Amino acid sequence: MPLIDVSIARGRTPAQLRALMHALHAAAETTVGAASDNITVIVREVEREHWSRTDTTVAERDAVST
């Protein structure tokens, strides 16, 4: 069961957040091959951007910071 949990800086409209959730859901269906009913997408709004803007995985990011 794919779970996609995204943090994004505040300031987006509800329509933008909804579009992001739909795009992530569609990407999981295509990429992972999971059934639509089994995919959960969570988008959290945070005070500021705080993650990398690259395609670095969490493991790769942690390996560099240690």
C-alpha positions in Angstrom: 0.0 0.0 0.0 1.8 3.1 -1.2 1.8 6.1 1.2 3.0 9.4 -0.2 3.6 12.0 2.5 4.7 15.4 1.2 5.6 18.6 3.0 5.2 21.8 1.0 5.6 25.5 2.0 2.5 27.4 2.9 0.9 29.7 0.4 -0.7 27.4 -2.1 -4.4 27.6 -2.9 -6.7 24.7 -2.2 -6.9 24.1 -6.0 -3.1 23.9 -6.2 -2.9 21.4 -3.3 -5.7 19.3 -4.8 -3.9 19.3 -8.2 -0.7 18.1 -6.4 -2.5 15.3 -4.6 -4.1 14.1 -7.9 -0.7 14.3 -9.7 1.0 12.3 -7.0 -1.8 9.7 -6.9 -1.6 9.3 -10.7 2.2 9.0 -10.5 2.0 6.2 -7.9 -0.6 4.3 -10.0 1.7 4.5 -13.0 5.1 4.0 -11.4 4.4 1.5 -8.6 1.5 -0.2 -10.4 -0.7 -0.1 -7.3 -4.5 -0.1 -7.4 -6.0 3.3 -7.0 -7.9 2.4 -3.8 -4.6 1.3 -2.1 -2.8 4.6 -2.6 -2.8 7.3 0.2 -1.5 10.8 -0.5 -0.9 13.3 2.3 0.1 16.8 1.7 1.2 18.9 4.7 1.7 22.6 4.6 4.7 23.8 6.7 6.0 27.3 7.5 8.9 27.2 5.1 10.7 25.0 2.6 13.1 22.7 4.4 14.0 19.9 2.1 16.4 19.4 -0.8 15.3 20.5 -4.2 17.1 17.6 -5.9 16.2 13.9 -6.5 18.5 12.8 -3.6 17.0 10.0 -1.5 16.8 10.3 2.3 19.6 7.7 2.6 21.8 9.6 0.3 21.1 12.8 2.0 21.9 11.3 5.4 25.1 9.7 4.2 26.4 13.1 3.1 25.5 14.9 6.4 27.2 12.4 8.6 
